[in-house]
């Protein structure tokens, strides 16, 4: 898994070098479908939406822990 090509958002977090974002969106399909990253970026905020359809709170929590372990920096979650 750690050697495979990036196919989804979780693998993206695992494989990326440390990132700096102004806004990181985490959550379920509601976060994925209803927060539009481009609207934040138009305001000059580097944004990525890591919302995932079908995810649960424990998966979102784990994704956040992996981001912190991989030195992701952000002003707002």
PQR file with spaces between the fields and no chain letter, atoms N, CA, C, O and H, PARSE charges and radii, in Angstrom:
ATOM       1  N    UNK     1       0.819   -1.190    0.000 -0.4000 1.5000
ATOM       2  CA   UNK     1       0.000    0.000    0.000 -0.0000 2.0000
ATOM       3  C    UNK     1       0.868    1.260    0.000  0.5500 1.7000
ATOM       4  O    UNK     1       0.603    2.202   -0.748 -0.5500 1.4000
ATOM       5  N    UNK     2       1.890    1.273    0.831 -0.4000 1.5000
ATOM       6  CA   UNK     2       2.746    2.459    0.910 -0.0000 2.0000
ATOM       7  C    UNK     2       3.599    2.639   -0.343  0.5500 1.7000
ATOM       8  O    UNK     2       4.153    3.716   -0.562 -0.5500 1.4000
ATOM       9  H    UNK     2       2.105    0.509    1.439  0.4000 1.0000
ATOM      10  N    UNK     3       3.709    1.611   -1.156 -0.4000 1.5000
ATOM      11  CA   UNK     3       4.512    1.700   -2.384 -0.0000 2.0000
ATOM      12  C    UNK     3       3.659    1.943   -3.636  0.5500 1.7000
ATOM      13  O    UNK     3       4.202    2.166   -4.718 -0.5500 1.4000
ATOM      14  H    UNK     3       3.259    0.736   -0.978  0.4000 1.0000
ATOM      15  N    UNK     4       2.336    1.902   -3.498 -0.4000 1.5000
ATOM      16  CA   UNK     4       1.463    2.032   -4.664 -0.0000 2.0000
ATOM      17  C    UNK     4       1.353    3.484   -5.108  0.5500 1.7000
ATOM      18  O    UNK     4       1.740    4.400   -4.383 -0.5500 1.4000
ATOM      19  H    UNK     4       1.894    1.721   -2.619  0.4000 1.0000
ATOM      20  N    UNK     5       0.820    3.677   -6.308 -0.4000 1.5000
ATOM      21  CA   UNK     5       0.580    5.025   -6.801 -0.0000 2.0000
ATOM      22  C    UNK     5      -0.621    5.619   -6.078  0.5500 1.7000
ATOM      23  O    UNK     5      -1.494    4.895   -5.599 -0.5500 1.4000
ATOM      24  H    UNK     5       0.506    2.933   -6.897  0.4000 1.0000
ATOM      25  N    UNK     6      -0.652    6.928   -6.006 -0.4000 1.5000
ATOM      26  CA   UNK     6      -1.740    7.613   -5.315 -0.0000 2.0000
ATOM      27  C    UNK     6      -3.029    7.482   -6.112  0.5500 1.7000
ATOM      28  O    UNK     6      -3.107    7.903   -7.266 -0.5500 1.4000
ATOM      29  H    UNK     6       0.058    7.515   -6.395  0.4000 1.0000
ATOM      30  N    UNK     7      -4.056    6.884   -5.470 -0.4000 1.5000
ATOM      31  CA   UNK     7      -5.346    6.693   -6.126 -0.0000 2.0000
ATOM      32  C    UNK     7      -6.482    7.381   -5.407  0.5500 1.7000
ATOM      33  O    UNK     7      -7.552    7.562   -5.987 -0.5500 1.4000
ATOM      34  H    UNK     7      -3.993    6.542   -4.533  0.4000 1.0000
ATOM      35  N    UNK     8      -6.279    7.776   -4.145 -0.4000 1.5000
ATOM      36  CA   UNK     8      -7.353    8.418   -3.401 -0.0000 2.0000
ATOM      37  C    UNK     8      -6.771    9.413   -2.407  0.5500 1.7000
ATOM      38  O    UNK     8      -5.553    9.571   -2.321 -0.5500 1.4000
ATOM      39  H    UNK     8      -5.410    7.629   -3.673  0.4000 1.0000
ATOM      40  N    UNK     9      -7.630   10.076   -1.665 -0.4000 1.5000
ATOM      41  CA   UNK     9      -7.199   11.134   -0.757 -0.0000 2.0000
ATOM      42  C    UNK     9      -6.343   10.616    0.387  0.5500 1.7000
ATOM      43  O    UNK     9      -5.426   11.310    0.828 -0.5500 1.4000
ATOM      44  H    UNK     9      -8.620    9.948   -1.735  0.4000 1.0000
ATOM      45  N    UNK    10      -6.619    9.419    0.874 -0.4000 1.5000
ATOM      46  CA   UNK    10      -5.820    8.860    1.967 -0.0000 2.0000
ATOM      47  C    UNK    10      -4.402    8.590    1.496  0.5500 1.7000
ATOM      48  O    UNK    10      -3.443    8.949    2.179 -0.5500 1.4000
ATOM      49  H    UNK    10      -7.364    8.856    0.516  0.4000 1.0000
ATOM      50  N    UNK    11      -4.262    7.968    0.347 -0.4000 1.5000
ATOM      51  CA   UNK    11      -2.929    7.721   -0.201 -0.0000 2.0000
ATOM      52  C    UNK    11      -2.225    9.040   -0.492  0.5500 1.7000
ATOM      53  O    UNK    11      -1.007    9.139   -0.343 -0.5500 1.4000
ATOM      54  H    UNK    11      -5.041    7.677   -0.207  0.4000 1.0000
ATOM      55  N    UNK    12      -2.978   10.047   -0.904 -0.4000 1.5000
ATOM      56  CA   UNK    12      -2.407   11.363   -1.158 -0.0000 2.0000
ATOM      57  C    UNK    12      -1.745   11.902    0.110  0.5500 1.7000
ATOM      58  O    UNK    12      -0.625   12.410    0.053 -0.5500 1.4000
ATOM      59  H    UNK    12      -3.967    9.966   -1.025  0.4000 1.0000
ATOM      60  N    UNK    13      -2.420   11.798    1.240 -0.4000 1.5000
ATOM      61  CA   UNK    13      -1.870   12.275    2.508 -0.0000 2.0000
ATOM      62  C    UNK    13      -0.638   11.466    2.896  0.5500 1.7000
ATOM      63  O    UNK    13       0.353   12.032    3.357 -0.5500 1.4000
ATOM      64  H    UNK    13      -3.330   11.385    1.286  0.4000 1.0000
ATOM      65  N    UNK    14      -0.692   10.157    2.715 -0.4000 1.5000
ATOM      66  CA   UNK    14       0.429    9.289    3.089 -0.0000 2.0000
ATOM      67  C    UNK    14       1.665    9.582    2.251  0.5500 1.7000
ATOM      68  O    UNK    14       2.778    9.578    2.777 -0.5500 1.4000
ATOM      69  H    UNK    14      -1.498    9.698    2.341  0.4000 1.0000
ATOM      70  N    UNK    15       1.494    9.837    0.957 -0.4000 1.5000
ATOM      71  CA   UNK    15       2.630    9.979    0.047 -0.0000 2.0000
ATOM      72  C    UNK    15       3.173   11.397   -0.089  0.5500 1.7000
ATOM      73  O    UNK    15       4.318   11.570   -0.507 -0.5500 1.4000
ATOM      74  H    UNK    15       0.590    9.841    0.529  0.4000 1.0000
ATOM      75  N    UNK    16       2.389   12.410    0.250 -0.4000 1.5000
ATOM      76  CA   UNK    16       2.844   13.785    0.061 -0.0000 2.0000
ATOM      77  C    UNK    16       3.913   14.178    1.072  0.5500 1.7000
ATOM      78  O    UNK    16       3.914   13.714    2.212 -0.5500 1.4000
ATOM      79  H    UNK    16       1.459   12.270    0.589  0.4000 1.0000
ATOM      80  N    UNK    17       4.804   15.028    0.638 -0.4000 1.5000
ATOM      81  CA   UNK    17       5.757   15.644    1.547 -0.0000 2.0000
ATOM      82  C    UNK    17       4.986   16.666    2.374  0.5500 1.7000
ATOM      83  O    UNK    17       3.835   16.959    2.049 -0.5500 1.4000
ATOM      84  H    UNK    17       4.803   15.405   -0.288  0.4000 1.0000
ATOM      85  N    UNK    18       5.576   17.216    3.426 -0.4000 1.5000
ATOM      86  CA   UNK    18       4.862   18.202    4.248 -0.0000 2.0000
ATOM      87  C    UNK    18       4.215   19.297    3.405  0.5500 1.7000
ATOM      88  O    UNK    18       4.820   19.820    2.469 -0.5500 1.4000
ATOM      89  H    UNK    18       6.511   16.978    3.690  0.4000 1.0000
ATOM      90  N    UNK    19       2.983   19.628    3.753 -0.4000 1.5000
ATOM      91  CA   UNK    19       2.204   20.605    3.009 -0.0000 2.0000
ATOM      92  C    UNK    19       1.813   21.774    3.914  0.5500 1.7000
ATOM      93  O    UNK    19       1.685   21.624    5.130 -0.5500 1.4000
ATOM      94  H    UNK    19       2.491   19.202    4.513  0.4000 1.0000
ATOM      95  N    UNK    20       1.628   22.931    3.298 -0.4000 1.5000
ATOM      96  CA   UNK    20       1.132   24.109    3.993 -0.0000 2.0000
ATOM      97  C    UNK    20      -0.165   24.536    3.325  0.5500 1.7000
ATOM      98  O    UNK    20      -0.184   24.842    2.132 -0.5500 1.4000
ATOM      99  H    UNK    20       1.732   23.053    2.311  0.4000 1.0000
ATOM     100  N    UNK    21      -1.236   24.556    4.085 -0.4000 1.5000
ATOM     101  CA   UNK    21      -2.539   24.989    3.595 -0.0000 2.0000
ATOM     102  C    UNK    21      -3.070   26.067    4.528  0.5500 1.7000
ATOM     103  O    UNK    21      -2.724   26.111    5.708 -0.5500 1.4000
ATOM     104  H    UNK    21      -1.220   24.307    5.053  0.4000 1.0000
ATOM     105  N    UNK    22      -3.906   26.925    3.988 -0.4000 1.5000
ATOM     106  CA   UNK    22      -4.637   27.862    4.828 -0.0000 2.0000
ATOM     107  C    UNK    22      -5.880   27.183    5.391  0.5500 1.7000
ATOM     108  O    UNK    22      -6.241   27.404    6.547 -0.5500 1.4000
ATOM     109  H    UNK    22      -4.187   26.889    3.029  0.4000 1.0000
ATOM     110  N    UNK    23      -6.538   26.353    4.572 -0.4000 1.5000
ATOM     111  CA   UNK    23      -7.764   25.668    4.977 -0.0000 2.0000
ATOM     112  C    UNK    23      -7.699   24.214    4.528  0.5500 1.7000
ATOM     113  O    UNK    23      -7.409   23.931    3.366 -0.5500 1.4000
ATOM     114  H    UNK    23      -6.244   26.173    3.633  0.4000 1.0000
ATOM     115  N    UNK    24      -7.971   23.288    5.453 -0.4000 1.5000
ATOM     116  CA   UNK    24      -8.127   21.875    5.122 -0.0000 2.0000
ATOM     117  C    UNK    24      -9.529   21.479    5.555  0.5500 1.7000
ATOM     118  O    UNK    24      -9.911   21.673    6.709 -0.5500 1.4000
ATOM     119  H    UNK    24      -8.206   23.518    6.397  0.4000 1.0000
ATOM     120  N    UNK    25     -10.287   20.927    4.625 -0.4000 1.5000
ATOM     121  CA   UNK    25     -11.655   20.513    4.912 -0.0000 2.0000
ATOM     122  C    UNK    25     -11.663   19.003    5.114  0.5500 1.7000
ATOM     123  O    UNK    25     -11.241   18.248    4.238 -0.5500 1.4000
ATOM     124  H    UNK    25      -9.976   20.769    3.688  0.4000 1.0000
ATOM     125  N    UNK    26     -12.145   18.572    6.271 -0.4000 1.5000
ATOM     126  CA   UNK    26     -12.234   17.154    6.604 -0.0000 2.0000
ATOM     127  C    UNK    26     -13.687   16.806    6.881  0.5500 1.7000
ATOM     128  O    UNK    26     -14.465   17.666    7.294 -0.5500 1.4000
ATOM     129  H    UNK    26     -12.487   19.186    6.982  0.4000 1.0000
ATOM     130  N    UNK    27     -14.057   15.558    6.658 -0.4000 1.5000
ATOM     131  CA   UNK    27     -15.401   15.126    7.010 -0.0000 2.0000
ATOM     132  C    UNK    27     -15.970   14.121    6.037  0.5500 1.7000
ATOM     133  O    UNK    27     -15.243   13.448    5.307 -0.5500 1.4000
ATOM     134  H    UNK    27     -13.425   14.859    6.322  0.4000 1.0000
ATOM     135  N    UNK    28     -17.282   14.035    6.044 -0.4000 1.5000
ATOM     136  CA   UNK    28     -18.016   13.058    5.238 -0.0000 2.0000
ATOM     137  C    UNK    28     -18.311   13.621    3.859  0.5500 1.7000
ATOM     138  O    UNK    28     -17.717   14.613    3.436 -0.5500 1.4000
ATOM     139  H    UNK    28     -17.873   14.581    6.638  0.4000 1.0000
ATOM     140  N    UNK    29     -19.236   12.973    3.167 -0.4000 1.5000
ATOM     141  CA   UNK    29     -19.634   13.436    1.836 -0.0000 2.0000
ATOM     142  C    UNK    29     -20.232   14.839    1.886  0.5500 1.7000
ATOM     143  O    UNK    29     -20.179   15.569    0.896 -0.5500 1.4000
ATOM     144  H    UNK    29     -19.718   12.168    3.511  0.4000 1.0000
ATOM     145  N    UNK    30     -20.793   15.217    3.017 -0.4000 1.5000
ATOM     146  CA   UNK    30     -21.335   16.572    3.135 -0.0000 2.0000
ATOM     147  C    UNK    30     -20.228   17.607    3.012  0.5500 1.7000
ATOM     148  O    UNK    30     -20.396   18.621    2.336 -0.5500 1.4000
ATOM     149  H    UNK    30     -20.836   14.623    3.820  0.4000 1.0000
ATOM     150  N    UNK    31     -19.107   17.358    3.657 -0.4000 1.5000
ATOM     151  CA   UNK    31     -17.958   18.260    3.516 -0.0000 2.0000
ATOM     152  C    UNK    31     -17.416   18.193    2.093  0.5500 1.7000
ATOM     153  O    UNK    31     -17.077   19.214    1.495 -0.5500 1.4000
ATOM     154  H    UNK    31     -18.971   16.534    4.206  0.4000 1.0000
ATOM     155  N    UNK    32     -17.341   16.981    1.562 -0.4000 1.5000
ATOM     156  CA   UNK    32     -16.805   16.783    0.213 -0.0000 2.0000
ATOM     157  C    UNK    32     -17.656   17.477   -0.843  0.5500 1.7000
ATOM     158  O    UNK    32     -17.119   18.088   -1.767 -0.5500 1.4000
ATOM     159  H    UNK    32     -17.616   16.151    2.048  0.4000 1.0000
ATOM     160  N    UNK    33     -18.973   17.388   -0.715 -0.4000 1.5000
ATOM     161  CA   UNK    33     -19.866   17.897   -1.753 -0.0000 2.0000
ATOM     162  C    UNK    33     -20.300   19.343   -1.567  0.5500 1.7000
ATOM     163  O    UNK    33     -20.735   19.976   -2.530 -0.5500 1.4000
ATOM     164  H    UNK    33     -19.409   16.892    0.035  0.4000 1.0000
ATOM     165  N    UNK    34     -20.194   19.886   -0.357 -0.4000 1.5000
ATOM     166  CA   UNK    34     -20.772   21.196   -0.096 -0.0000 2.0000
ATOM     167  C    UNK    34     -19.767   22.312    0.178  0.5500 1.7000
ATOM     168  O    UNK    34     -20.141   23.485    0.164 -0.5500 1.4000
ATOM     169  H    UNK    34     -19.841   19.372    0.425  0.4000 1.0000
ATOM     170  N    UNK    35     -18.526   21.981    0.421 -0.4000 1.5000
ATOM     171  CA   UNK    35     -17.490   22.999    0.554 -0.0000 2.0000
ATOM     172  C    UNK    35     -16.706   23.024   -0.754  0.5500 1.7000
ATOM     173  O    UNK    35     -16.106   22.023   -1.144 -0.5500 1.4000
ATOM     174  H    UNK    35     -18.222   21.029    0.432  0.4000 1.0000
ATOM     175  N    UNK    36     -16.714   24.149   -1.416 -0.4000 1.5000
ATOM     176  CA   UNK    36     -16.069   24.278   -2.726 -0.0000 2.0000
ATOM     177  C    UNK    36     -14.718   24.962   -2.529  0.5500 1.7000
ATOM     178  O    UNK    36     -14.653   26.148   -2.207 -0.5500 1.4000
ATOM     179  H    UNK    36     -17.202   24.963   -1.100  0.4000 1.0000
ATOM     180  N    UNK    37     -13.651   24.206   -2.725 -0.4000 1.5000
ATOM     181  CA   UNK    37     -12.296   24.716   -2.513 -0.0000 2.0000
ATOM     182  C    UNK    37     -12.007   25.951   -3.350  0.5500 1.7000
ATOM     183  O    UNK    37     -11.309   26.859   -2.900 -0.5500 1.4000
ATOM     184  H    UNK    37     -13.705   23.242   -2.987  0.4000 1.0000
ATOM     185  N    UNK    38     -12.536   25.989   -4.553 -0.4000 1.5000
ATOM     186  CA   UNK    38     -12.262   27.105   -5.451 -0.0000 2.0000
ATOM     187  C    UNK    38     -12.742   28.437   -4.881  0.5500 1.7000
ATOM     188  O    UNK    38     -12.137   29.477   -5.142 -0.5500 1.4000
ATOM     189  H    UNK    38     -13.103   25.252   -4.918  0.4000 1.0000
ATOM     190  N    UNK    39     -13.820   28.411   -4.110 -0.4000 1.5000
ATOM     191  CA   UNK    39     -14.319   29.650   -3.507 -0.0000 2.0000
ATOM     192  C    UNK    39     -13.341   30.191   -2.469  0.5500 1.7000
ATOM     193  O    UNK    39     -13.161   31.404   -2.359 -0.5500 1.4000
ATOM     194  H    UNK    39     -14.311   27.566   -3.899  0.4000 1.0000
ATOM     195  N    UNK    40     -12.716   29.307   -1.714 -0.4000 1.5000
ATOM     196  CA   UNK    40     -11.693   29.722   -0.760 -0.0000 2.0000
ATOM     197  C    UNK    40     -10.456   30.237   -1.497  0.5500 1.7000
ATOM     198  O    UNK    40      -9.859   31.240   -1.105 -0.5500 1.4000
ATOM     199  H    UNK    40     -12.863   28.322   -1.803  0.4000 1.0000
ATOM     200  N    UNK    41     -10.083   29.536   -2.570 -0.4000 1.5000
ATOM     201  CA   UNK    41      -8.892   29.918   -3.322 -0.0000 2.0000
ATOM     202  C    UNK    41      -9.064   31.273   -4.011  0.5500 1.7000
ATOM     203  O    UNK    41      -8.090   32.006   -4.181 -0.5500 1.4000
ATOM     204  H    UNK    41     -10.568   28.722   -2.888  0.4000 1.0000
ATOM     205  N    UNK    42     -10.288   31.609   -4.408 -0.4000 1.5000
ATOM     206  CA   UNK    42     -10.545   32.930   -4.983 -0.0000 2.0000
ATOM     207  C    UNK    42     -10.266   34.038   -3.976  0.5500 1.7000
ATOM     208  O    UNK    42      -9.970   35.173   -4.350 -0.5500 1.4000
ATOM     209  H    UNK    42     -11.079   31.013   -4.270  0.4000 1.0000
ATOM     210  N    UNK    43     -10.363   33.698   -2.696 -0.4000 1.5000
ATOM     211  CA   UNK    43     -10.070   34.657   -1.625 -0.0000 2.0000
ATOM     212  C    UNK    43      -8.596   34.623   -1.230  0.5500 1.7000
ATOM     213  O    UNK    43      -8.195   35.275   -0.265 -0.5500 1.4000
ATOM     214  H    UNK    43     -10.604   32.776   -2.392  0.4000 1.0000
ATOM     215  N    UNK    44      -7.791   33.868   -1.971 -0.4000 1.5000
ATOM     216  CA   UNK    44      -6.355   33.814   -1.717 -0.0000 2.0000
ATOM     217  C    UNK    44      -5.936   32.793   -0.678  0.5500 1.7000
ATOM     218  O    UNK    44      -4.828   32.877   -0.150 -0.5500 1.4000
ATOM     219  H    UNK    44      -8.116   33.339   -2.755  0.4000 1.0000
ATOM     220  N    UNK    45      -6.794   31.827   -0.372 -0.4000 1.5000
ATOM     221  CA   UNK    45      -6.493   30.810    0.628 -0.0000 2.0000
ATOM     222  C    UNK    45      -6.164   29.484   -0.050  0.5500 1.7000
ATOM     223  O    UNK    45      -6.974   28.958   -0.814 -0.5500 1.4000
ATOM     224  H    UNK    45      -7.695   31.758   -0.801  0.4000 1.0000
ATOM     225  N    UNK    46      -4.993   28.950    0.223 -0.4000 1.5000
ATOM     226  CA   UNK    46      -4.627   27.638   -0.309 -0.0000 2.0000
ATOM     227  C    UNK    46      -5.455   26.590    0.429  0.5500 1.7000
ATOM     228  O    UNK    46      -5.350   26.453    1.648 -0.5500 1.4000
ATOM     229  H    UNK    46      -4.335   29.378    0.844  0.4000 1.0000
ATOM     230  N    UNK    47      -6.275   25.854   -0.314 -0.4000 1.5000
ATOM     231  CA   UNK    47      -7.284   24.970    0.280 -0.0000 2.0000
ATOM     232  C    UNK    47      -7.260   23.597   -0.366  0.5500 1.7000
ATOM     233  O    UNK    47      -6.978   23.463   -1.557 -0.5500 1.4000
ATOM     234  H    UNK    47      -6.360   25.965   -1.305  0.4000 1.0000
ATOM     235  N    UNK    48      -7.562   22.568    0.439 -0.4000 1.5000
ATOM     236  CA   UNK    48      -7.794   21.240   -0.108 -0.0000 2.0000
ATOM     237  C    UNK    48      -8.937   20.599    0.657  0.5500 1.7000
ATOM     238  O    UNK    48      -8.991   20.664    1.885 -0.5500 1.4000
ATOM     239  H    UNK    48      -7.791   22.677    1.406  0.4000 1.0000
ATOM     240  N    UNK    49      -9.843   19.984   -0.073 -0.4000 1.5000
ATOM     241  CA   UNK    49     -10.993   19.314    0.520 -0.0000 2.0000
ATOM     242  C    UNK    49     -10.694   17.825    0.618  0.5500 1.7000
ATOM     243  O    UNK    49     -10.661   17.116   -0.388 -0.5500 1.4000
ATOM     244  H    UNK    49      -9.799   19.931   -1.071  0.4000 1.0000
ATOM     245  N    UNK    50     -10.478   17.363    1.845 -0.4000 1.5000
ATOM     246  CA   UNK    50     -10.232   15.945    2.099 -0.0000 2.0000
ATOM     247  C    UNK    50     -11.486   15.232    2.589  0.5500 1.7000
ATOM     248  O    UNK    50     -11.389   14.153    3.174 -0.5500 1.4000
ATOM     249  H    UNK    50     -10.506   17.938    2.662  0.4000 1.0000
ATOM     250  N    UNK    51     -12.664   15.815    2.362 -0.4000 1.5000
ATOM     251  CA   UNK    51     -13.914   15.144    2.699 -0.0000 2.0000
ATOM     252  C    UNK    51     -14.056   13.872    1.867  0.5500 1.7000
ATOM     253  O    UNK    51     -13.684   13.848    0.694 -0.5500 1.4000
ATOM     254  H    UNK    51     -12.743   16.691    1.887  0.4000 1.0000
ATOM     255  N    UNK    52     -14.596   12.811    2.479 -0.4000 1.5000
ATOM     256  CA   UNK    52     -14.716   11.525    1.794 -0.0000 2.0000
ATOM     257  C    UNK    52     -16.101   10.929    1.983  0.5500 1.7000
ATOM     258  O    UNK    52     -16.602   10.840    3.104 -0.5500 1.4000
ATOM     259  H    UNK    52     -14.898   12.831    3.432  0.4000 1.0000
ATOM     260  N    UNK    53     -16.702   10.529    0.902 -0.4000 1.5000
ATOM     261  CA   UNK    53     -18.014    9.898    0.960 -0.0000 2.0000
ATOM     262  C    UNK    53     -17.939    8.601    1.751  0.5500 1.7000
ATOM     263  O    UNK    53     -17.035    7.789    1.550 -0.5500 1.4000
ATOM     264  H    UNK    53     -16.295   10.601   -0.009  0.4000 1.0000
ATOM     265  N    UNK    54     -18.890    8.416    2.645 -0.4000 1.5000
ATOM     266  CA   UNK    54     -18.966    7.185    3.424 -0.0000 2.0000
ATOM     267  C    UNK    54     -18.027    7.128    4.601  0.5500 1.7000
ATOM     268  O    UNK    54     -17.956    6.099    5.275 -0.5500 1.4000
ATOM     269  H    UNK    54     -19.625    9.075    2.808  0.4000 1.0000
ATOM     270  N    UNK    55     -17.301    8.200    4.875 -0.4000 1.5000
ATOM     271  CA   UNK    55     -16.365    8.143    5.998 -0.0000 2.0000
ATOM     272  C    UNK    55     -17.099    8.345    7.316  0.5500 1.7000
ATOM     273  O    UNK    55     -18.222    8.847    7.351 -0.5500 1.4000
ATOM     274  H    UNK    55     -17.360    9.035    4.328  0.4000 1.0000
ATOM     275  N    UNK    56     -16.448    7.948    8.387 -0.4000 1.5000
ATOM     276  CA   UNK    56     -16.979    8.086    9.734 -0.0000 2.0000
ATOM     277  C    UNK    56     -16.018    8.952   10.543  0.5500 1.7000
ATOM     278  O    UNK    56     -14.927    9.282   10.078 -0.5500 1.4000
ATOM     279  H    UNK    56     -15.535    7.540    8.359  0.4000 1.0000
ATOM     280  N    UNK    57     -16.425    9.312   11.740 -0.4000 1.5000
ATOM     281  CA   UNK    57     -15.608   10.177   12.574 -0.0000 2.0000
ATOM     282  C    UNK    57     -14.231    9.579   12.852  0.5500 1.7000
ATOM     283  O    UNK    57     -13.238   10.307   12.851 -0.5500 1.4000
ATOM     284  H    UNK    57     -17.311    9.044   12.117  0.4000 1.0000
ATOM     285  N    UNK    58     -14.152    8.274   13.089 -0.4000 1.5000
ATOM     286  CA   UNK    58     -12.856    7.664   13.383 -0.0000 2.0000
ATOM     287  C    UNK    58     -11.922    7.735   12.178  0.5500 1.7000
ATOM     288  O    UNK    58     -10.707    7.846   12.348 -0.5500 1.4000
ATOM     289  H    UNK    58     -14.958    7.683   13.090  0.4000 1.0000
ATOM     290  N    UNK    59     -12.468    7.674   10.967 -0.4000 1.5000
ATOM     291  CA   UNK    59     -11.625    7.784    9.775 -0.0000 2.0000
ATOM     292  C    UNK    59     -11.130    9.217    9.590  0.5500 1.7000
ATOM     293  O    UNK    59      -9.981    9.445    9.212 -0.5500 1.4000
ATOM     294  H    UNK    59     -13.454    7.585   10.829  0.4000 1.0000
ATOM     295  N    UNK    60     -11.999   10.162    9.856 -0.4000 1.5000
ATOM     296  CA   UNK    60     -11.599   11.566    9.768 -0.0000 2.0000
ATOM     297  C    UNK    60     -10.529   11.869   10.808  0.5500 1.7000
ATOM     298  O    UNK    60      -9.556   12.566   10.518 -0.5500 1.4000
ATOM     299  H    UNK    60     -12.933    9.977   10.163  0.4000 1.0000
ATOM     300  N    UNK    61     -10.707   11.351   12.010 -0.4000 1.5000
ATOM     301  CA   UNK    61      -9.726   11.529   13.075 -0.0000 2.0000
ATOM     302  C    UNK    61      -8.377   10.912   12.687  0.5500 1.7000
ATOM     303  O    UNK    61      -7.328   11.519   12.896 -0.5500 1.4000
ATOM     304  H    UNK    61     -11.498   10.785   12.245  0.4000 1.0000
ATOM     305  N    UNK    62      -8.414    9.723   12.130 -0.4000 1.5000
ATOM     306  CA   UNK    62      -7.183    9.057   11.698 -0.0000 2.0000
ATOM     307  C    UNK    62      -6.496    9.859   10.595  0.5500 1.7000
ATOM     308  O    UNK    62      -5.274   10.002   10.610 -0.5500 1.4000
ATOM     309  H    UNK    62      -9.267    9.229   11.959  0.4000 1.0000
ATOM     310  N    UNK    63      -7.256   10.377    9.652 -0.4000 1.5000
ATOM     311  CA   UNK    63      -6.684   11.179    8.573 -0.0000 2.0000
ATOM     312  C    UNK    63      -6.003   12.423    9.144  0.5500 1.7000
ATOM     313  O    UNK    63      -4.914   12.786    8.701 -0.5500 1.4000
ATOM     314  H    UNK    63      -8.249   10.261    9.640  0.4000 1.0000
ATOM     315  N    UNK    64      -6.624   13.070   10.109 -0.4000 1.5000
ATOM     316  CA   UNK    64      -6.018   14.230   10.756 -0.0000 2.0000
ATOM     317  C    UNK    64      -4.722   13.850   11.461  0.5500 1.7000
ATOM     318  O    UNK    64      -3.737   14.583   11.377 -0.5500 1.4000
ATOM     319  H    UNK    64      -7.509   12.775   10.469  0.4000 1.0000
ATOM     320  N    UNK    65      -4.708   12.714   12.154 -0.4000 1.5000
ATOM     321  CA   UNK    65      -3.496   12.257   12.837 -0.0000 2.0000
ATOM     322  C    UNK    65      -2.374   11.976   11.848  0.5500 1.7000
ATOM     323  O    UNK    65      -1.215   12.283   12.126 -0.5500 1.4000
ATOM     324  H    UNK    65      -5.509   12.118   12.223  0.4000 1.0000
ATOM     325  N    UNK    66      -2.702   11.398   10.701 -0.4000 1.5000
ATOM     326  CA   UNK    66      -1.691   11.134    9.665 -0.0000 2.0000
ATOM     327  C    UNK    66      -1.156   12.452    9.111  0.5500 1.7000
ATOM     328  O    UNK    66       0.045   12.583    8.873 -0.5500 1.4000
ATOM     329  H    UNK    66      -3.644   11.149   10.476  0.4000 1.0000
ATOM     330  N    UNK    67      -2.037   13.424    8.904 -0.4000 1.5000
ATOM     331  CA   UNK    67      -1.601   14.743    8.425 -0.0000 2.0000
ATOM     332  C    UNK    67      -0.623   15.392    9.399  0.5500 1.7000
ATOM     333  O    UNK    67       0.403   15.938    8.995 -0.5500 1.4000
ATOM     334  H    UNK    67      -3.013   13.318    9.097  0.4000 1.0000
ATOM     335  N    UNK    68      -0.953   15.324   10.676 -0.4000 1.5000
ATOM     336  CA   UNK    68      -0.072   15.915   11.689 -0.0000 2.0000
ATOM     337  C    UNK    68       1.258   15.178   11.729  0.5500 1.7000
ATOM     338  O    UNK    68       2.311   15.808   11.821 -0.5500 1.4000
ATOM     339  H    UNK    68      -1.786   14.880   11.004  0.4000 1.0000
ATOM     340  N    UNK    69       1.222   13.855   11.661 -0.4000 1.5000
ATOM     341  CA   UNK    69       2.456   13.061   11.661 -0.0000 2.0000
ATOM     342  C    UNK    69       3.311   13.351   10.432  0.5500 1.7000
ATOM     343  O    UNK    69       4.538   13.279   10.499 -0.5500 1.4000
ATOM     344  H    UNK    69       0.366   13.343   11.585  0.4000 1.0000
ATOM     345  N    UNK    70       2.669   13.678    9.308 -0.4000 1.5000
ATOM     346  CA   UNK    70       3.395   13.964    8.064 -0.0000 2.0000
ATOM     347  C    UNK    70       3.701   15.448    7.898  0.5500 1.7000
ATOM     348  O    UNK    70       4.049   15.894    6.805 -0.5500 1.4000
ATOM     349  H    UNK    70       1.672   13.735    9.253  0.4000 1.0000
ATOM     350  N    UNK    71       3.573   16.208    8.978 -0.4000 1.5000
ATOM     351  CA   UNK    71       3.957   17.631    9.018 -0.0000 2.0000
ATOM     352  C    UNK    71       3.119   18.531    8.130  0.5500 1.7000
ATOM     353  O    UNK    71       3.641   19.493    7.567 -0.5500 1.4000
ATOM     354  H    UNK    71       3.290   15.845    9.866  0.4000 1.0000
ATOM     355  N    UNK    72       1.821   18.242    7.988 -0.4000 1.5000
ATOM     356  CA   UNK    72       0.923   19.168    7.312 -0.0000 2.0000
ATOM     357  C    UNK    72       0.712   20.349    8.254  0.5500 1.7000
ATOM     358  O    UNK    72       0.510   20.164    9.454 -0.5500 1.4000
ATOM     359  H    UNK    72       1.397   17.460    8.445  0.4000 1.0000
ATOM     360  N    UNK    73       0.761   21.556    7.710 -0.4000 1.5000
ATOM     361  CA   UNK    73       0.522   22.757    8.501 -0.0000 2.0000
ATOM     362  C    UNK    73      -0.663   23.502    7.907  0.5500 1.7000
ATOM     363  O    UNK    73      -0.802   23.600    6.688 -0.5500 1.4000
ATOM     364  H    UNK    73       0.925   21.706    6.735  0.4000 1.0000
ATOM     365  N    UNK    74      -1.503   24.019    8.772 -0.4000 1.5000
ATOM     366  CA   UNK    74      -2.674   24.754    8.313 -0.0000 2.0000
ATOM     367  C    UNK    74      -3.056   25.815    9.322  0.5500 1.7000
ATOM     368  O    UNK    74      -2.725   25.720   10.504 -0.5500 1.4000
ATOM     369  H    UNK    74      -1.390   23.939    9.762  0.4000 1.0000
ATOM     370  N    UNK    75      -3.757   26.823    8.840 -0.4000 1.5000
ATOM     371  CA   UNK    75      -4.280   27.856    9.711 -0.0000 2.0000
ATOM     372  C    UNK    75      -5.660   27.467   10.236  0.5500 1.7000
ATOM     373  O    UNK    75      -6.078   27.939   11.293 -0.5500 1.4000
ATOM     374  H    UNK    75      -4.027   26.900    7.880  0.4000 1.0000
ATOM     375  N    UNK    76      -6.373   26.601    9.496 -0.4000 1.5000
ATOM     376  CA   UNK    76      -7.766   26.298    9.855 -0.0000 2.0000
ATOM     377  C    UNK    76      -8.134   24.907    9.372  0.5500 1.7000
ATOM     378  O    UNK    76      -7.862   24.557    8.223 -0.5500 1.4000
ATOM     379  H    UNK    76      -6.033   26.217    8.638  0.4000 1.0000
ATOM     380  N    UNK    77      -8.755   24.103   10.247 -0.4000 1.5000
ATOM     381  CA   UNK    77      -9.317   22.804    9.867 -0.0000 2.0000
ATOM     382  C    UNK    77     -10.810   22.950    9.839  0.5500 1.7000
ATOM     383  O    UNK    77     -11.518   21.987    9.544 -0.5500 1.4000
ATOM     384  H    UNK    77      -8.975   24.387   11.180  0.4000 1.0000
